[in-house]
Amino acid sequence: MKKPTIIFLSICFLFTLTSCAGQENTVQQSESESFISAENEAEEPSSDNNIDSIAIDATVDTEEDSSSHILIAYFTWADNTVVDDPESVDTDATTSASVLVPGNAAKLACWIQERTGGELFSIVVTEPYSSDYDECLERAAEEKAENARPELATHIENMEDYDIVFLGFPNWWYTVPMAIHSFIEEYDFSGKTVIPFVTHGTGGLAATIQDITAALPDSTEILEPIGIYRPEVDEAQSAVNAWLDELGFSDKTAETANTEEASENTDKSILLIVDGQEIAITLYDTPAANALYDMLPLELTFEDFNHIENIIYLPEELPTEGEPDGCDPDIGDFCLYEPWGNLSIFYQDFRESNGLIPLGHIESGIEILSGMTDDFTAILEKQTE
Ligand SMILES: Cc1cc2nc3c(=O)[nH]c(=O)nc-3n(C[C@H](O)[C@H](O)[C@H](O)COP(=O)(O)O)c2cc1C
C-alpha cells in the first residue's frame, strides 16, 4: 500500500479530510477588501490578478511519468483548532463554518487526491488556534508580524519520495498561514514541483504565491495555482478538475495508475451505497478481505465512532490469521478492528492502532461520509462491470 510515512506526535492531532464539491477558478487579489466581515464574503471577489506576474511554469508530463509520487499537503483551520461542541457551531455563519471539518482547503485536497491518486497530508500545528474567529485572526496577525514559525505536530519522513507536491492553504492576512513557512522550511524542496491551491475570502490570492515562491528554492518549479473563493468552494470540483486537466493531470493519470496496480494484484472492487450514492472501495487480496467479499451483498447499519470513523459489526467473523498486528490508518482506509470485530471506514486520519487490519481503501466518494455522525444504513456489494 503506497502511503507517506508520517510521524504522529500526538493522538490529539487527528487530521481531516473528506467532502468535495465544485466551481470557478478565482485568481485575484484585493488588498483593500476586508475578509473579516461575513457579509463581505458574499461579495464577488475582485478581478485583479496578481498571478500573471509570477513565473508560472508549464505542465506536468504525467503521460511520461505516471509513477511520479504525488503529495497533497494542506493547511486548514478546521484541522488546527478544537471545537468543544460542534453542534453549537452556526454553520450559516461563514466565519464559524470554517472550524468544522472538512475545512475548505481539505475539500480541495480531496478532489485533487481523487484525480491524481496522490497522498494526503494535513499540516497541523502543535498549538491549535482558537475556534473563535477574532481570536484566530489576532494570533494569525501576530504570527505574521513576528514572521513566526509555528511548531508542527505532523511530519513526513519520506519527503524525498515525492517529486510533485500540491500545497494547499487559506489566505490568512493576505499571505499564507505561517505554518506553511514552517512546513516549507522543514523539507528540501530542491528540484521538486510545487502546485499551490488556495482558498480565500474577498482578498483573493493576495501575496500567497509570491511569498511561497520566495520561500522555496530556485530549483523548485511552481506551477499555475488555483484560487477558490470561500462561498464557491462547495461547488468547485469541476473547476479543480479543469485546472488539473490544464496542468496535465487528466482522468487518465489516475486510471493508468489504477490499471497498473490492478495488473499487479487481484484486488477487488466493491461499492458501498448510501442513499443511492456510490462509494467505490478497493478490497485488497488478503484472506480477511476475500472473506468479506464472499459475504457480499450485505445491508449494514453504520454508526459514528468519535467523529473519526464509521463502524459496523458483521454478522460473521472474518479470518485474521496471518494478517498484520495493526496499521496506521489514513483517511479512506477500510479496516477490520479485530478486538471488537467491527469494520471501520476512516473519514479522518488516525494513529497507528494494534488490532486494526487493513481490508481496502476508498477510491472515490469519501465525501459522502463527511459529517455522517448519525447512524445510517448502506448496502455493501460487489461491483459489476
Ligand atoms: C486568521 C484568518 C485570516 C484570514 N485572512 C484572510 C485574508 O487576508 N484574505 C482573505 O481573502 N480571506 C482571509 N481569510 C478567510 C479564509 O482565507 C477563507 O475563509 C478560507 O476559505 C478558509 O479556508 P479553510 O477552511 O481551509 O481554513 C482569513 C481567515 C482566517 C481564519
PDBQT file of the ligand as one rigid body, heavy atoms in Angstrom, charges set to zero:
ROOT
HETATM    1  C1  LIG A 401      -6.960  34.006  10.520  1.00  0.00    +0.000 C 
HETATM    2  C2  LIG A 401      -7.658  34.224   9.198  1.00  0.00    +0.000 A 
HETATM    3  C3  LIG A 401      -7.202  35.183   8.327  1.00  0.00    +0.000 A 
HETATM    4  C4  LIG A 401      -7.817  35.361   7.088  1.00  0.00    +0.000 A 
HETATM    5  N1  LIG A 401      -7.327  36.286   6.240  1.00  0.00    +0.000 NA
HETATM    6  C5  LIG A 401      -7.876  36.442   5.016  1.00  0.00    +0.000 A 
HETATM    7  C6  LIG A 401      -7.367  37.394   4.080  1.00  0.00    +0.000 A 
HETATM    8  O1  LIG A 401      -6.411  38.128   4.346  1.00  0.00    +0.000 OA
HETATM    9  N2  LIG A 401      -7.958  37.488   2.874  1.00  0.00    +0.000 N 
HETATM   10  C7  LIG A 401      -8.999  36.698   2.513  1.00  0.00    +0.000 A 
HETATM   11  O2  LIG A 401      -9.467  36.797   1.403  1.00  0.00    +0.000 OA
HETATM   12  N3  LIG A 401      -9.503  35.769   3.366  1.00  0.00    +0.000 NA
HETATM   13  C8  LIG A 401      -8.969  35.633   4.600  1.00  0.00    +0.000 A 
HETATM   14  N4  LIG A 401      -9.467  34.694   5.468  1.00  0.00    +0.000 N 
HETATM   15  C9  LIG A 401     -10.559  33.826   5.025  1.00  0.00    +0.000 C 
HETATM   16  C10 LIG A 401     -10.030  32.435   4.587  1.00  0.00    +0.000 C 
HETATM   17  O3  LIG A 401      -8.999  32.547   3.627  1.00  0.00    +0.000 OA
HETATM   18  C11 LIG A 401     -11.176  31.605   3.983  1.00  0.00    +0.000 C 
HETATM   19  O4  LIG A 401     -12.224  31.548   4.887  1.00  0.00    +0.000 OA
HETATM   20  C12 LIG A 401     -10.738  30.201   3.599  1.00  0.00    +0.000 C 
HETATM   21  O5  LIG A 401     -11.714  29.644   2.726  1.00  0.00    +0.000 OA
HETATM   22  C13 LIG A 401     -10.600  29.315   4.804  1.00  0.00    +0.000 C 
HETATM   23  O6  LIG A 401     -10.102  28.061   4.408  1.00  0.00    +0.000 OA
HETATM   24  P1  LIG A 401     -10.004  26.837   5.441  1.00  0.00    +0.000 P 
HETATM   25  O7  LIG A 401     -11.430  26.426   5.754  1.00  0.00    +0.000 OA
HETATM   26  O8  LIG A 401      -9.278  25.764   4.695  1.00  0.00    +0.000 OA
HETATM   27  O9  LIG A 401      -9.252  27.290   6.645  1.00  0.00    +0.000 OA
HETATM   28  C14 LIG A 401      -8.914  34.546   6.722  1.00  0.00    +0.000 A 
HETATM   29  C15 LIG A 401      -9.386  33.595   7.624  1.00  0.00    +0.000 A 
HETATM   30  C16 LIG A 401      -8.775  33.438   8.849  1.00  0.00    +0.000 A 
HETATM   31  C17 LIG A 401      -9.314  32.397   9.806  1.00  0.00    +0.000 C 
ENDROOT
TORSDOF 0
